[in-house]
Amino acid sequence: MSDCCSSSGCDGHHPHKHRCPGNGREYSEVSARTIAHHIKDAWTWQPAGRRYFFCDDPDCEIVYFGDDGSTIRKSQLRTRVGLKERSDDSLLCYCFGVTKTDYSVNPATRDFVVAQTKAGLCSCDTSNPSGRCCLKDFPTADG
């Protein structure tokens, strides 16, 4: 079991950033292991870059990009990326299948996810396409 949602895993500090070739903004590093869990036909993917990054911009078709200039688009994934979707059925939590609608109807779903992560039962590092803790994707009280 990973500690991806430990306090150090959710602090938002990512020292390694790179500019997305689609929108020019800087994004955080993601592991090739995470990408392999979401890309279609993972057995055919030949990682060429040394480092990979995750773009969460809903207006950008690129999801992952490498420091070698390679890109992986939404259409190349088997997973819908909730942060890139505007629909209410998009996922906030990949570990437990909590959608935006689930959370808006019952905000206690977040408490459930918190309890599960504290118990070490999450798998955000591979389940979440961003490779980070799903709790960060829940809406905040102020917006």
ABEGO torsion letter per residue (X at the ends): XBAAABAAAAAGBBABBBBBAAAGBBBBBBBAAAAAAABBGAAABBBABABBBBBABAABABABBBAAGBBBBAAABABBBAAABABAABBABAAAGBBAAAAAABAAAAAAAAAAAAAGABAAAAABAAGBBAAAABBBAAX
